[in-house]
Amino acid sequence: ALQRIADRGDLNAFQHVAADRAQARADALDAGAPAGVLTGRPIALKDNIVARGLPVSAGSRILDGYVSPFDATVVERLEAAGAVIVGTTRC
């Protein structure tokens, strides 16, 4: 999924690509982390949904540089189901 995102960079769809986070999560799932119905599925979040350690701007310059210290409930639930967060998309 990360390679496809890089290959289609001309679309300018992603605000931030979380390659390190996605790779670490995929490695943990491969090593036997608890799995769920979304195990290994790449998920892109809209830029107005916060995820720990990822920048979020909600399409506004006023939030430029803000990095969330916590996960939104939807992110917690997606990861509990085994999803892999690959980044945020533009609003």
Chimera marker file (.cmm) of the C-alpha trace (Angstrom):
<marker_set name="trace">
<marker id="1" x="0.000" y="0.000" z="0.000" r="1" g="1" b="0" radius="0.5"/>
<marker id="2" x="2.829" y="2.392" z="0.830" r="1" g="1" b="0" radius="0.5"/>
<marker id="3" x="4.459" y="1.769" z="-2.540" r="1" g="1" b="0" radius="0.5"/>
<marker id="4" x="1.179" y="2.495" z="-4.351" r="1" g="1" b="0" radius="0.5"/>
<marker id="5" x="0.805" y="5.745" z="-2.399" r="1" g="1" b="0" radius="0.5"/>
<marker id="6" x="4.342" y="6.736" z="-3.422" r="1" g="1" b="0" radius="0.5"/>
<marker id="7" x="3.730" y="5.746" z="-7.043" r="1" g="1" b="0" radius="0.5"/>
<marker id="8" x="0.623" y="7.948" z="-7.213" r="1" g="1" b="0" radius="0.5"/>
<marker id="9" x="2.083" y="10.999" z="-5.502" r="1" g="1" b="0" radius="0.5"/>
<marker id="10" x="0.978" y="13.065" z="-8.493" r="1" g="1" b="0" radius="0.5"/>
<marker id="11" x="-2.602" y="12.797" z="-7.186" r="1" g="1" b="0" radius="0.5"/>
<marker id="12" x="-1.610" y="14.802" z="-4.098" r="1" g="1" b="0" radius="0.5"/>
<marker id="13" x="-4.299" y="12.964" z="-2.104" r="1" g="1" b="0" radius="0.5"/>
<marker id="14" x="-2.323" y="12.386" z="1.100" r="1" g="1" b="0" radius="0.5"/>
<marker id="15" x="-1.630" y="15.147" z="3.585" r="1" g="1" b="0" radius="0.5"/>
<marker id="16" x="0.776" y="12.938" z="5.551" r="1" g="1" b="0" radius="0.5"/>
<marker id="17" x="2.031" y="9.407" z="4.902" r="1" g="1" b="0" radius="0.5"/>
<marker id="18" x="2.789" y="7.512" z="8.119" r="1" g="1" b="0" radius="0.5"/>
<marker id="19" x="5.159" y="4.952" z="6.623" r="1" g="1" b="0" radius="0.5"/>
<marker id="20" x="7.029" y="4.229" z="9.879" r="1" g="1" b="0" radius="0.5"/>
<marker id="21" x="3.821" y="3.797" z="11.865" r="1" g="1" b="0" radius="0.5"/>
<marker id="22" x="2.288" y="1.567" z="9.191" r="1" g="1" b="0" radius="0.5"/>
<marker id="23" x="5.396" y="-0.592" z="8.887" r="1" g="1" b="0" radius="0.5"/>
<marker id="24" x="5.679" y="-1.001" z="12.663" r="1" g="1" b="0" radius="0.5"/>
<marker id="25" x="2.005" y="-1.986" z="12.906" r="1" g="1" b="0" radius="0.5"/>
<marker id="26" x="2.321" y="-4.467" z="10.027" r="1" g="1" b="0" radius="0.5"/>
<marker id="27" x="5.423" y="-5.985" z="11.638" r="1" g="1" b="0" radius="0.5"/>
<marker id="28" x="3.565" y="-6.345" z="14.956" r="1" g="1" b="0" radius="0.5"/>
<marker id="29" x="0.659" y="-8.067" z="13.210" r="1" g="1" b="0" radius="0.5"/>
<marker id="30" x="3.073" y="-10.391" z="11.407" r="1" g="1" b="0" radius="0.5"/>
<marker id="31" x="4.694" y="-11.226" z="14.750" r="1" g="1" b="0" radius="0.5"/>
<marker id="32" x="1.357" y="-12.337" z="16.186" r="1" g="1" b="0" radius="0.5"/>
<marker id="33" x="-0.255" y="-9.219" z="17.639" r="1" g="1" b="0" radius="0.5"/>
<marker id="34" x="-3.974" y="-9.692" z="18.353" r="1" g="1" b="0" radius="0.5"/>
<marker id="35" x="-5.873" y="-9.804" z="15.076" r="1" g="1" b="0" radius="0.5"/>
<marker id="36" x="-9.396" y="-8.821" z="14.114" r="1" g="1" b="0" radius="0.5"/>
<marker id="37" x="-11.684" y="-8.534" z="11.120" r="1" g="1" b="0" radius="0.5"/>
<marker id="38" x="-9.564" y="-5.760" z="9.553" r="1" g="1" b="0" radius="0.5"/>
<marker id="39" x="-6.174" y="-7.378" z="10.128" r="1" g="1" b="0" radius="0.5"/>
<marker id="40" x="-3.628" y="-5.970" z="7.710" r="1" g="1" b="0" radius="0.5"/>
<marker id="41" x="-6.073" y="-3.693" z="5.888" r="1" g="1" b="0" radius="0.5"/>
<marker id="42" x="-4.522" y="-0.312" z="5.041" r="1" g="1" b="0" radius="0.5"/>
<marker id="43" x="-6.681" y="2.592" z="6.213" r="1" g="1" b="0" radius="0.5"/>
<marker id="44" x="-6.252" y="6.280" z="5.383" r="1" g="1" b="0" radius="0.5"/>
<marker id="45" x="-7.770" y="8.779" z="7.796" r="1" g="1" b="0" radius="0.5"/>
<marker id="46" x="-9.284" y="12.096" z="6.796" r="1" g="1" b="0" radius="0.5"/>
<marker id="47" x="-7.090" y="14.959" z="8.032" r="1" g="1" b="0" radius="0.5"/>
<marker id="48" x="-9.677" y="15.962" z="10.644" r="1" g="1" b="0" radius="0.5"/>
<marker id="49" x="-9.392" y="12.661" z="12.578" r="1" g="1" b="0" radius="0.5"/>
<marker id="50" x="-6.555" y="12.628" z="15.087" r="1" g="1" b="0" radius="0.5"/>
<marker id="51" x="-4.102" y="9.780" z="15.564" r="1" g="1" b="0" radius="0.5"/>
<marker id="52" x="-1.313" y="9.753" z="18.151" r="1" g="1" b="0" radius="0.5"/>
<marker id="53" x="1.940" y="11.084" z="16.731" r="1" g="1" b="0" radius="0.5"/>
<marker id="54" x="0.491" y="12.189" z="13.387" r="1" g="1" b="0" radius="0.5"/>
<marker id="55" x="0.133" y="15.809" z="12.324" r="1" g="1" b="0" radius="0.5"/>
<marker id="56" x="-3.434" y="17.014" z="11.839" r="1" g="1" b="0" radius="0.5"/>
<marker id="57" x="-4.545" y="20.272" z="10.252" r="1" g="1" b="0" radius="0.5"/>
<marker id="58" x="-8.211" y="19.711" z="9.323" r="1" g="1" b="0" radius="0.5"/>
<marker id="59" x="-7.461" y="21.684" z="6.170" r="1" g="1" b="0" radius="0.5"/>
<marker id="60" x="-6.658" y="24.829" z="8.151" r="1" g="1" b="0" radius="0.5"/>
<marker id="61" x="-3.384" y="26.697" z="8.489" r="1" g="1" b="0" radius="0.5"/>
<marker id="62" x="-4.233" y="27.582" z="12.086" r="1" g="1" b="0" radius="0.5"/>
<marker id="63" x="-3.437" y="23.968" z="13.083" r="1" g="1" b="0" radius="0.5"/>
<marker id="64" x="-0.238" y="23.830" z="11.033" r="1" g="1" b="0" radius="0.5"/>
<marker id="65" x="2.369" y="21.899" z="12.996" r="1" g="1" b="0" radius="0.5"/>
<marker id="66" x="-0.076" y="20.371" z="15.507" r="1" g="1" b="0" radius="0.5"/>
<marker id="67" x="0.689" y="16.733" z="16.355" r="1" g="1" b="0" radius="0.5"/>
<marker id="68" x="-1.974" y="14.826" z="18.247" r="1" g="1" b="0" radius="0.5"/>
<marker id="69" x="-1.030" y="13.394" z="21.655" r="1" g="1" b="0" radius="0.5"/>
<marker id="70" x="-3.920" y="10.887" z="21.550" r="1" g="1" b="0" radius="0.5"/>
<marker id="71" x="-5.980" y="8.675" z="19.221" r="1" g="1" b="0" radius="0.5"/>
<marker id="72" x="-9.579" y="9.397" z="18.275" r="1" g="1" b="0" radius="0.5"/>
<marker id="73" x="-12.042" y="6.696" z="19.283" r="1" g="1" b="0" radius="0.5"/>
<marker id="74" x="-12.416" y="5.608" z="15.663" r="1" g="1" b="0" radius="0.5"/>
<marker id="75" x="-8.641" y="5.098" z="15.395" r="1" g="1" b="0" radius="0.5"/>
<marker id="76" x="-8.607" y="3.025" z="18.580" r="1" g="1" b="0" radius="0.5"/>
<marker id="77" x="-11.427" y="0.853" z="17.235" r="1" g="1" b="0" radius="0.5"/>
<marker id="78" x="-9.842" y="0.444" z="13.811" r="1" g="1" b="0" radius="0.5"/>
<marker id="79" x="-6.534" y="-0.632" z="15.319" r="1" g="1" b="0" radius="0.5"/>
<marker id="80" x="-8.289" y="-2.984" z="17.757" r="1" g="1" b="0" radius="0.5"/>
<marker id="81" x="-9.813" y="-4.637" z="14.688" r="1" g="1" b="0" radius="0.5"/>
<marker id="82" x="-6.320" y="-5.019" z="13.167" r="1" g="1" b="0" radius="0.5"/>
<marker id="83" x="-6.293" y="-2.126" z="10.676" r="1" g="1" b="0" radius="0.5"/>
<marker id="84" x="-3.025" y="-0.466" z="9.611" r="1" g="1" b="0" radius="0.5"/>
<marker id="85" x="-3.160" y="3.353" z="9.522" r="1" g="1" b="0" radius="0.5"/>
<marker id="86" x="-1.115" y="4.489" z="6.498" r="1" g="1" b="0" radius="0.5"/>
<marker id="87" x="-1.640" y="8.250" z="6.805" r="1" g="1" b="0" radius="0.5"/>
<marker id="88" x="-4.057" y="11.128" z="6.471" r="1" g="1" b="0" radius="0.5"/>
<marker id="89" x="-5.788" y="12.426" z="3.352" r="1" g="1" b="0" radius="0.5"/>
<marker id="90" x="-6.564" y="16.005" z="2.467" r="1" g="1" b="0" radius="0.5"/>
<marker id="91" x="-9.877" y="17.540" z="3.533" r="1" g="1" b="0" radius="0.5"/>
<link id1="1" id2="2" r="1" g="1" b="0" radius="0.2"/>
<link id1="2" id2="3" r="1" g="1" b="0" radius="0.2"/>
<link id1="3" id2="4" r="1" g="1" b="0" radius="0.2"/>
<link id1="4" id2="5" r="1" g="1" b="0" radius="0.2"/>
<link id1="5" id2="6" r="1" g="1" b="0" radius="0.2"/>
<link id1="6" id2="7" r="1" g="1" b="0" radius="0.2"/>
<link id1="7" id2="8" r="1" g="1" b="0" radius="0.2"/>
<link id1="8" id2="9" r="1" g="1" b="0" radius="0.2"/>
<link id1="9" id2="10" r="1" g="1" b="0" radius="0.2"/>
<link id1="10" id2="11" r="1" g="1" b="0" radius="0.2"/>
<link id1="11" id2="12" r="1" g="1" b="0" radius="0.2"/>
<link id1="12" id2="13" r="1" g="1" b="0" radius="0.2"/>
<link id1="13" id2="14" r="1" g="1" b="0" radius="0.2"/>
<link id1="14" id2="15" r="1" g="1" b="0" radius="0.2"/>
<link id1="15" id2="16" r="1" g="1" b="0" radius="0.2"/>
<link id1="16" id2="17" r="1" g="1" b="0" radius="0.2"/>
<link id1="17" id2="18" r="1" g="1" b="0" radius="0.2"/>
<link id1="18" id2="19" r="1" g="1" b="0" radius="0.2"/>
<link id1="19" id2="20" r="1" g="1" b="0" radius="0.2"/>
<link id1="20" id2="21" r="1" g="1" b="0" radius="0.2"/>
<link id1="21" id2="22" r="1" g="1" b="0" radius="0.2"/>
<link id1="22" id2="23" r="1" g="1" b="0" radius="0.2"/>
<link id1="23" id2="24" r="1" g="1" b="0" radius="0.2"/>
<link id1="24" id2="25" r="1" g="1" b="0" radius="0.2"/>
<link id1="25" id2="26" r="1" g="1" b="0" radius="0.2"/>
<link id1="26" id2="27" r="1" g="1" b="0" radius="0.2"/>
<link id1="27" id2="28" r="1" g="1" b="0" radius="0.2"/>
<link id1="28" id2="29" r="1" g="1" b="0" radius="0.2"/>
<link id1="29" id2="30" r="1" g="1" b="0" radius="0.2"/>
<link id1="30" id2="31" r="1" g="1" b="0" radius="0.2"/>
<link id1="31" id2="32" r="1" g="1" b="0" radius="0.2"/>
<link id1="32" id2="33" r="1" g="1" b="0" radius="0.2"/>
<link id1="33" id2="34" r="1" g="1" b="0" radius="0.2"/>
<link id1="34" id2="35" r="1" g="1" b="0" radius="0.2"/>
<link id1="35" id2="36" r="1" g="1" b="0" radius="0.2"/>
<link id1="36" id2="37" r="1" g="1" b="0" radius="0.2"/>
<link id1="37" id2="38" r="1" g="1" b="0" radius="0.2"/>
<link id1="38" id2="39" r="1" g="1" b="0" radius="0.2"/>
<link id1="39" id2="40" r="1" g="1" b="0" radius="0.2"/>
<link id1="40" id2="41" r="1" g="1" b="0" radius="0.2"/>
<link id1="41" id2="42" r="1" g="1" b="0" radius="0.2"/>
<link id1="42" id2="43" r="1" g="1" b="0" radius="0.2"/>
<link id1="43" id2="44" r="1" g="1" b="0" radius="0.2"/>
<link id1="44" id2="45" r="1" g="1" b="0" radius="0.2"/>
<link id1="45" id2="46" r="1" g="1" b="0" radius="0.2"/>
<link id1="46" id2="47" r="1" g="1" b="0" radius="0.2"/>
<link id1="47" id2="48" r="1" g="1" b="0" radius="0.2"/>
<link id1="48" id2="49" r="1" g="1" b="0" radius="0.2"/>
<link id1="49" id2="50" r="1" g="1" b="0" radius="0.2"/>
<link id1="50" id2="51" r="1" g="1" b="0" radius="0.2"/>
<link id1="51" id2="52" r="1" g="1" b="0" radius="0.2"/>
<link id1="52" id2="53" r="1" g="1" b="0" radius="0.2"/>
<link id1="53" id2="54" r="1" g="1" b="0" radius="0.2"/>
<link id1="54" id2="55" r="1" g="1" b="0" radius="0.2"/>
<link id1="55" id2="56" r="1" g="1" b="0" radius="0.2"/>
<link id1="56" id2="57" r="1" g="1" b="0" radius="0.2"/>
<link id1="57" id2="58" r="1" g="1" b="0" radius="0.2"/>
<link id1="58" id2="59" r="1" g="1" b="0" radius="0.2"/>
<link id1="59" id2="60" r="1" g="1" b="0" radius="0.2"/>
<link id1="60" id2="61" r="1" g="1" b="0" radius="0.2"/>
<link id1="61" id2="62" r="1" g="1" b="0" radius="0.2"/>
<link id1="62" id2="63" r="1" g="1" b="0" radius="0.2"/>
<link id1="63" id2="64" r="1" g="1" b="0" radius="0.2"/>
<link id1="64" id2="65" r="1" g="1" b="0" radius="0.2"/>
<link id1="65" id2="66" r="1" g="1" b="0" radius="0.2"/>
<link id1="66" id2="67" r="1" g="1" b="0" radius="0.2"/>
<link id1="67" id2="68" r="1" g="1" b="0" radius="0.2"/>
<link id1="68" id2="69" r="1" g="1" b="0" radius="0.2"/>
<link id1="69" id2="70" r="1" g="1" b="0" radius="0.2"/>
<link id1="70" id2="71" r="1" g="1" b="0" radius="0.2"/>
<link id1="71" id2="72" r="1" g="1" b="0" radius="0.2"/>
<link id1="72" id2="73" r="1" g="1" b="0" radius="0.2"/>
<link id1="73" id2="74" r="1" g="1" b="0" radius="0.2"/>
<link id1="74" id2="75" r="1" g="1" b="0" radius="0.2"/>
<link id1="75" id2="76" r="1" g="1" b="0" radius="0.2"/>
<link id1="76" id2="77" r="1" g="1" b="0" radius="0.2"/>
<link id1="77" id2="78" r="1" g="1" b="0" radius="0.2"/>
<link id1="78" id2="79" r="1" g="1" b="0" radius="0.2"/>
<link id1="79" id2="80" r="1" g="1" b="0" radius="0.2"/>
<link id1="80" id2="81" r="1" g="1" b="0" radius="0.2"/>
<link id1="81" id2="82" r="1" g="1" b="0" radius="0.2"/>
<link id1="82" id2="83" r="1" g="1" b="0" radius="0.2"/>
<link id1="83" id2="84" r="1" g="1" b="0" radius="0.2"/>
<link id1="84" id2="85" r="1" g="1" b="0" radius="0.2"/>
<link id1="85" id2="86" r="1" g="1" b="0" radius="0.2"/>
<link id1="86" id2="87" r="1" g="1" b="0" radius="0.2"/>
<link id1="87" id2="88" r="1" g="1" b="0" radius="0.2"/>
<link id1="88" id2="89" r="1" g="1" b="0" radius="0.2"/>
<link id1="89" id2="90" r="1" g="1" b="0" radius="0.2"/>
<link id1="90" id2="91" r="1" g="1" b="0" radius="0.2"/>
</marker_set>
